[in-house]
Amino acid sequence: MIAGALLPFTQASIIAGVIGVGTWSIAWLVFDMLDPHKPAIFAAVVTWVVMLVKLQKHWLARTTQKAETIIQRDIDHDGVIGPKPEEPKPLRVMVDLSTVSKDKSYQQSRINFPGTQSQLETLAAGLLNGMAFTERTWSGNGRLYTSPEFRELKTVMFAHGLIEYISEADKRQGIRLTDKGTLAMRELSNSPTPPQETP
């Protein structure tokens, strides 16, 4: 425990020493200062204080987490006993889509949808059954997505040509699936279809 407590002091001293020597060398060799000791000492002291505070904070946090684990009490009142769990990585679903262009050539594209398989299957079934692709329909309290999640999904689908505005002149008319988008939704809803002609 004592060795652990001294570790931040040791690390801060080493880093400060390196910075001090580097500053002294630059002041003397590059700027030809008559007294390179002053900037070197200043840089070393500032570095030592900054690094000590940073390292000590990290050490205290780890020590507190270990103590919480032992006594099973929330010492720092962060709502978690022990180490904080890692934030879950955002889930994504990969879909490989085969289409046929007007010149009869096959095209393969890989779409990285944000969300879970269950979310995307529900979305696909809804869109194929005529539900509107709007933030009000799919996001908000008790709905399938949060607003940021839906906006990310919308961005991905626009980028891959899966959705389009019904009217570019009046975007208030809403959004609809393209032929490619319909094919992707069928893939997601486990209703496979052969590749279809797309523009």
C-alpha positions as CSV (number, residue, x, y, z in Angstrom):
1,M,0.0,0.0,0.0
2,I,2.8,2.4,0.9
3,A,4.7,1.5,-2.2
4,G,1.6,2.2,-4.2
5,A,1.1,5.5,-2.5
6,L,4.7,6.5,-3.4
7,L,4.4,5.5,-7.0
8,P,2.8,8.7,-8.2
9,F,5.6,10.7,-6.6
10,T,8.2,8.5,-8.3
11,Q,6.5,8.7,-11.7
12,A,6.0,12.5,-11.5
13,S,9.7,13.0,-10.4
14,I,11.0,10.9,-13.4
15,I,8.8,12.8,-15.9
16,A,9.7,16.2,-14.4
17,G,13.4,15.3,-14.5
18,V,13.2,14.4,-18.2
19,I,11.3,17.7,-19.0
20,G,13.8,19.7,-16.9
21,V,16.9,18.2,-18.7
22,G,15.2,18.7,-22.0
23,T,14.4,22.3,-21.2
24,W,18.0,23.0,-20.0
25,S,19.4,21.4,-23.2
26,I,17.2,23.5,-25.5
27,A,17.8,26.7,-23.5
28,W,21.6,26.2,-23.6
29,L,22.2,24.6,-27.0
30,V,19.5,26.2,-29.1
31,F,18.8,29.6,-27.5
32,D,22.4,30.0,-26.0
33,M,21.0,31.3,-22.7
34,L,23.5,32.4,-20.1
35,D,21.5,30.8,-17.3
36,P,19.6,27.8,-18.6
37,H,18.9,26.6,-15.1
38,K,16.0,28.9,-14.3
39,P,13.7,27.8,-17.2
40,A,14.7,24.2,-16.6
41,I,13.9,24.3,-12.9
42,F,10.6,26.1,-13.7
43,A,9.6,23.6,-16.3
44,A,10.5,20.7,-14.0
45,V,8.6,22.0,-11.1
46,V,5.4,22.8,-13.1
47,T,5.6,19.3,-14.7
48,W,6.1,17.6,-11.3
49,V,3.1,19.4,-9.8
50,V,0.8,18.7,-12.7
51,M,1.8,15.1,-13.1
52,L,1.6,14.5,-9.3
53,V,-2.0,15.8,-9.2
54,K,-3.0,13.7,-12.2
55,L,-1.3,10.5,-11.1
56,Q,-2.4,10.9,-7.4
57,K,-6.0,11.3,-8.6
58,H,-5.7,8.2,-10.6
59,W,-4.1,6.3,-7.7
60,L,-6.8,7.5,-5.3
61,A,-9.6,6.4,-7.6
62,R,-8.1,2.9,-8.0
63,T,-7.5,2.6,-4.2
64,T,-11.1,3.7,-3.5
65,Q,-12.5,1.2,-6.0
66,K,-10.5,-1.6,-4.3
67,A,-11.7,-0.5,-0.8
68,E,-15.3,-0.4,-2.0
69,T,-15.0,-3.9,-3.3
70,I,-13.7,-5.1,0.0
71,I,-16.2,-3.4,2.3
72,Q,-19.1,-3.4,-0.2
73,R,-19.9,0.3,0.3
74,D,-20.1,3.2,-2.1
75,I,-17.3,5.4,-0.7
76,D,-17.2,8.1,-3.4
77,H,-21.0,8.2,-3.9
78,D,-20.8,7.5,-7.7
79,G,-23.6,5.0,-7.5
80,V,-21.2,2.1,-8.2
81,I,-19.4,-0.2,-5.7
82,G,-15.9,-1.1,-7.0
83,P,-14.7,-0.4,-10.5
84,K,-17.1,1.2,-12.9
85,P,-18.3,-1.2,-15.5
86,E,-17.1,-0.5,-19.1
87,E,-19.7,1.3,-21.2
88,P,-21.1,-1.2,-23.7
89,K,-19.9,-0.8,-27.2
90,P,-22.6,0.3,-29.6
91,L,-24.2,-2.7,-31.4
92,R,-24.2,-2.9,-35.1
93,V,-25.6,-5.4,-37.6
94,M,-23.9,-6.2,-40.9
95,V,-26.0,-6.9,-44.0
96,D,-24.5,-8.0,-47.3
97,L,-26.8,-6.9,-50.1
98,S,-26.7,-8.2,-53.7
99,T,-28.4,-6.1,-56.3
100,V,-28.6,-6.1,-60.1
101,S,-28.1,-2.9,-62.0
102,K,-29.9,-2.0,-65.2
103,D,-27.0,-3.2,-67.3
104,K,-27.5,-6.7,-65.6
105,S,-24.3,-6.5,-63.6
106,Y,-24.3,-7.8,-60.0
107,Q,-23.4,-5.4,-57.2
108,Q,-22.4,-6.4,-53.7
109,S,-22.6,-3.9,-50.8
110,R,-22.1,-4.3,-47.1
111,I,-24.3,-2.1,-44.9
112,N,-23.3,-1.6,-41.2
113,F,-26.6,-0.8,-39.5
114,P,-26.6,0.7,-36.0
115,G,-28.7,-1.2,-33.4
116,T,-29.5,-4.8,-32.5
117,Q,-30.9,-7.5,-34.7
118,S,-34.2,-7.4,-32.8
119,Q,-34.5,-3.6,-33.3
120,L,-33.8,-3.9,-37.0
121,E,-36.1,-6.8,-37.5
122,T,-38.9,-4.8,-35.9
123,L,-38.1,-1.7,-38.0
124,A,-38.0,-3.8,-41.2
125,A,-41.3,-5.4,-40.5
126,G,-42.9,-2.0,-39.7
127,L,-41.6,-0.3,-42.8
128,L,-42.5,-3.2,-45.1
129,N,-46.1,-3.0,-43.7
130,G,-46.4,0.7,-44.5
131,M,-45.3,2.4,-41.3
132,A,-43.8,5.9,-41.8
133,F,-40.0,6.3,-41.4
134,T,-40.2,9.3,-39.0
135,E,-38.5,10.2,-35.7
136,R,-41.9,10.6,-34.1
137,T,-42.9,7.0,-35.1
138,W,-39.8,5.2,-34.1
139,S,-38.1,7.2,-31.3
140,G,-38.9,8.6,-28.0
141,N,-40.4,7.4,-24.7
142,G,-41.2,3.7,-24.9
143,R,-40.4,3.4,-28.6
144,L,-37.7,1.4,-30.4
145,Y,-35.0,4.0,-30.6
146,T,-33.8,7.1,-28.8
147,S,-33.7,10.2,-30.9
148,P,-29.8,10.1,-31.4
149,E,-30.0,6.4,-32.4
150,F,-32.8,7.0,-34.9
151,R,-30.8,10.0,-36.5
152,E,-27.7,7.8,-36.8
153,L,-29.8,5.1,-38.5
154,K,-31.4,7.6,-40.8
155,T,-27.9,8.9,-41.8
156,V,-26.7,5.4,-42.6
157,M,-29.8,4.6,-44.6
158,F,-29.5,7.8,-46.7
159,A,-25.8,7.2,-47.2
160,H,-26.5,3.8,-48.7
161,G,-29.4,4.9,-50.8
162,L,-32.0,2.9,-48.8
163,I,-34.4,5.8,-48.3
164,E,-35.2,8.9,-50.2
165,Y,-37.5,11.9,-49.8
166,I,-40.9,11.5,-51.5
167,S,-40.4,15.0,-52.9
168,E,-37.1,16.8,-52.9
169,A,-39.1,20.0,-53.5
170,D,-41.1,19.5,-50.3
171,K,-39.3,17.3,-47.8
172,R,-42.3,17.6,-45.4
173,Q,-44.0,15.0,-47.5
174,G,-41.8,12.4,-45.8
175,I,-39.4,9.6,-46.5
176,R,-39.9,6.3,-48.3
177,L,-37.9,3.2,-49.0
178,T,-36.0,2.9,-52.3
179,D,-36.0,-0.4,-54.2
180,K,-32.6,-1.1,-52.6
181,G,-34.1,-0.2,-49.2
182,T,-37.0,-2.5,-49.6
183,L,-34.6,-5.3,-50.4
184,A,-32.5,-4.5,-47.4
185,M,-35.6,-4.5,-45.1
186,R,-36.6,-7.9,-46.5
187,E,-33.1,-9.2,-45.7
188,L,-33.4,-7.9,-42.1
189,S,-36.9,-9.3,-41.6
190,N,-35.7,-12.8,-42.7
191,S,-37.7,-12.7,-45.9
192,P,-35.0,-13.3,-48.5
193,T,-35.7,-12.3,-52.1
194,P,-33.6,-12.6,-55.2
195,P,-31.5,-9.6,-56.2
196,Q,-33.6,-7.0,-57.8
197,E,-33.0,-4.3,-60.4
198,T,-32.0,-1.0,-59.0
199,P,-31.2,2.3,-60.6
